Amino acid sequence: MQIDNWFYLHPKPATCGIFKQQADDFVVQEILGYDPQGEGEHIYLWVRKEGLNTAYLAEQIAKFAQLPLRAVTYAGRKDKHSVSEQWFGVHKPGKAEYDWSALNVPGAKVVKAIRHNKKLRTGALKGNKFTILLRNITSPDGLAGRIEQVCKNGAPNYYGPQRFGDSRYDPKGSNLVLAEKMINGEAIRNRNKRSMAISALRSWLFNEILSERIQAGHFATPISGDVMSLAGNASYFVSEAIDDDIRKRLTERDITLSAPLWGKGELPSTGATLAFETRVAAKHPKVTETLISLGLEQERRPIVLYPENLSWSREQDHLRIAFDLPAGTFATSVLREILNVETAEIGPSE
């Protein structure tokens, strides 16, 4: 199970750059999509963190507040090797408050705390804002053209290497190694590791199907029986025939093509799309059988990723680029279409 052979939308870029030489080379800020109301039984914490994973910080917040871990929630996990600003939710009915400035976790700071009347739930994000510095850019001549292509055509909505583990220490990614053990019948007893392995396995198969669709020349071209995802939500519909209205809605980004997140049940696709997705999945019977046995349901994920509010500048031999992405998507999948990225060993921020 490889993670470095998936097809590019355009020819592999010639430009190269170094990614994450320092933690603040990769800055991510959550876009919640709504404003906490200032009252209610849930405390929302806006936290700036560096060099910490989200689950660990949630544990530390629970300990500080002397609450069970289930009382602390977050909308999404953020890359440990970054500077990130994200929301945590603390369920604390009543009027008692905390001095959050006393939370003593190196690398973390509570910027503000505000109450809200609803629980902060996993996935309850509109998106994320990324600001990225890529260092020591080489062969930059085609850079502007590649960025323009991504803005116009989007990028393949691959799951990024973070989903599969830290490739600097294991070429296959540690989560994917666990996933391979799982499909070969080995039990993973640690609940968190098991969850990460399952996510890696399902994501890997999605990427395989997407890659083969690009190879077949149908990344942006709809075919009969395609499942169209509606922009901004999880709804979808099947297009038995491809007409001018469908093409217009695709061009306007009102809908996008999708591929399966494998699980039990029938694929919603029909016709040529059903035949294609079934053929690719049949190459990986152990993967599909494992995902079905785990009780996961068939779901869909858009195959096209459009960065919004993209801006960029050259700073000597560095590239600074910023853009917004929907929740659940990966900045590295956008970068991959623009330049070859070499991930550095993380050093402290300056």
Long-range contacts (C-beta under 8 A, 24 or more apart in sequence): 1-172, 1-176, 1-179, 1-180, 1-204, 2-172, 3-161, 3-164, 3-167, 3-172, 3-173, 3-176, 3-204, 3-207, 4-171, 5-211, 6-156, 6-158, 6-207, 6-208, 6-210, 6-211, 7-156, 7-211, 7-212, 7-214, 7-215, 8-156, 8-214, 8-336, 8-337, 9-153, 9-154, 9-155, 9-156, 9-214, 9-219, 9-337, 10-146, 10-149, 10-337, 12-340, 13-142, 13-146, 13-337, 13-338, 13-339, 13-340, 14-139, 14-141, 14-142, 14-340, 15-137, 15-138, 15-139, 15-140, 15-141, 15-142, 15-143, 15-146, 15-338, 15-339, 15-340, 16-137, 16-138, 16-139, 16-339, 16-340, 16-341, 16-342, 17-134, 17-135, 17-136, 17-137, 17-138, 17-318, 17-319, 17-339, 17-340, 17-341, 17-342, 18-134, 18-135, 18-136, 18-341, 18-342, 18-343, 18-344, 19-132, 19-134, 19-332, 19-335, 19-341, 19-342, 19-343, 19-344, 20-81, 20-82, 20-343, 20-344, 20-346, 21-135, 21-344, 21-345, 21-346, 21-347, 22-346, 22-347, 22-348, 22-349, 22-350, 23-50, 23-51, 23-81, 23-82, 23-83, 23-346, 23-347, 23-348, 23-349, 24-50, 24-83, 24-133, 24-349, 24-350, 25-132, 25-133, 25-134, 25-135, 26-79, 26-81, 26-82, 26-83, 26-130, 26-132, 26-133, 26-331, 27-82, 27-83, 27-84, 27-130, 27-131, 27-132, 28-78, 28-79, 28-82, 28-83, 28-84, 28-85, 28-86, 28-128, 28-129, 28-130, 28-131, 28-331, 29-84, 29-85, 29-86, 29-128, 29-129, 30-75, 30-76, 30-78, 30-84, 30-85, 30-86, 30-87, 30-125, 30-128, 30-129, 31-125, 31-126, 31-127, 31-128, 31-129, 31-324, 32-75, 32-87, 32-124, 32-125, 32-126, 33-124, 33-125, 33-126, 33-127, 36-114, 36-115, 36-116, 37-115, 37-116, 37-117, 38-114, 38-115, 38-116, 39-115, 39-116, 39-117, 40-115, 40-116, 40-117, 40-118, 41-91, 41-92, 41-93, 41-94, 41-115, 41-117, 42-89, 42-90, 42-91, 42-92, 42-115, 42-116, 42-117, 42-118, 42-119, 42-120, 43-89, 43-90, 43-92, 43-97, 43-98, 43-113, 43-114, 43-115, 43-116, 44-87, 44-88, 44-89, 44-90, 44-113, 44-114, 44-115, 44-116, 44-120, 45-87, 45-88, 45-89, 45-90, 45-100, 45-110, 45-112, 45-113, 46-85, 46-86, 46-87, 46-110, 46-111, 46-112, 46-113, 46-114, 47-85, 47-86, 47-87, 47-88, 47-108, 47-109, 47-110, 47-111, 48-83, 48-84, 48-85, 48-108, 48-109, 48-111, 49-78, 49-83, 49-84, 49-85, 49-86, 49-107, 49-108, 49-109, 50-82, 50-83, 50-84, 50-107, 50-108, 50-349, 51-80, 51-81, 51-107, 51-346, 52-80, 52-105, 52-107, 52-108, 53-77, 53-78, 53-80, 54-78, 54-86, 55-192, 57-88, 57-105, 57-108, 58-88, 60-103, 60-105, 60-108, 61-88, 61-90, 61-103, 64-98, 64-102, 64-103, 65-90, 65-92, 65-98, 67-91, 67-92, 73-119, 73-120, 73-121, 73-122, 74-120, 74-122, 75-120, 75-121, 75-122, 75-123, 75-124, 75-125, 75-327, 76-122, 76-123, 76-125, 76-128, 76-327, 76-328, 79-162, 81-346, 83-349, 85-111, 87-120, 88-120, 89-116, 89-119, 89-120, 91-119, 123-327, 123-328, 125-327, 126-326, 126-327, 127-324, 127-325, 127-326, 127-327, 128-324, 128-325, 128-327, 128-331, 129-309, 129-322, 129-323, 129-324, 130-322, 130-323, 130-324, 130-325, 130-331, 131-320, 131-321, 131-322, 132-320, 132-321, 132-322, 132-331, 132-335, 133-315, 133-318, 133-319, 133-320, 134-318, 134-319, 134-320, 134-321, 134-335, 134-339, 134-341, 135-317, 135-318, 135-344, 136-317, 136-318, 137-314, 137-317, 137-318, 137-319, 137-339, 140-314, 140-319, 143-319, 143-338, 143-339, 146-337, 146-338, 146-339, 147-310, 147-312, 147-321, 147-338, 149-337, 150-307, 150-310, 150-334, 150-337, 150-338, 151-307, 151-310, 153-220, 154-304, 154-305, 154-306, 154-307, 155-304, 155-305, 155-306, 155-307, 155-333, 155-334, 155-336, 155-337, 156-210, 156-211, 156-214, 156-219, 156-303, 156-304, 156-305, 156-333, 156-337, 157-210, 157-301, 157-302, 157-303, 157-304, 157-305, 157-329, 157-333, 158-207, 158-210, 158-211, 158-330, 158-333, 158-336, 159-203, 159-204, 159-206, 159-207, 159-330, 159-333, 160-330, 160-331, 160-332, 160-333, 161-332, 162-330, 162-332, 163-199, 163-200, 163-203, 163-330, 164-200, 164-203, 164-204, 165-196, 165-200, 167-343, 168-343, 168-345, 173-200, 175-199, 175-200, 176-200, 176-201, 176-204, 179-204, 182-290, 183-286, 183-287, 183-289, 183-290, 184-286, 198-291, 198-294, 198-296, 201-287, 201-290, 201-291, 202-261, 202-262, 202-263, 202-291, 202-296, 204-287, 205-262, 205-281, 205-284, 205-287, 205-288, 205-291, 206-259, 206-260, 206-261, 206-262, 206-301, 208-280, 208-283, 208-284, 209-259, 209-260, 209-277, 209-280, 209-281, 210-259, 210-303, 212-276, 212-280, 213-259, 213-276, 213-303, 216-276, 218-276, 219-257, 219-303, 219-304, 220-250, 220-257, 220-304, 222-246, 222-247, 222-250, 222-257, 223-271, 223-272, 223-273, 223-276, 224-270, 224-271, 224-272, 224-273, 225-269, 225-270, 225-271, 225-272, 225-273, 225-274, 226-257, 226-258, 226-269, 226-273, 227-257, 227-258, 227-268, 227-269, 227-273, 227-300, 228-255, 228-256, 228-257, 228-258, 229-255, 229-256, 229-257, 229-258, 229-300, 229-301, 229-302, 230-254, 230-255, 231-255, 231-256, 232-326, 234-299, 234-300, 236-268, 236-300, 238-268, 238-269, 238-270, 240-270, 240-271, 253-306, 256-302, 256-303, 256-304, 257-302, 257-303, 257-304, 258-300, 258-301, 258-302, 258-303, 259-300, 259-301, 259-303, 260-298, 260-299, 260-300, 260-301, 261-296, 261-298, 261-299, 261-300, 261-301, 262-287, 262-288, 262-291, 262-292, 262-296, 262-298, 263-291, 263-292, 263-294, 263-295, 263-296, 263-297, 263-298, 263-299, 264-292, 264-295, 264-296, 264-297, 264-298, 265-297, 265-298, 266-298, 267-298, 268-298, 268-300, 305-329, 305-333, 305-334, 307-334
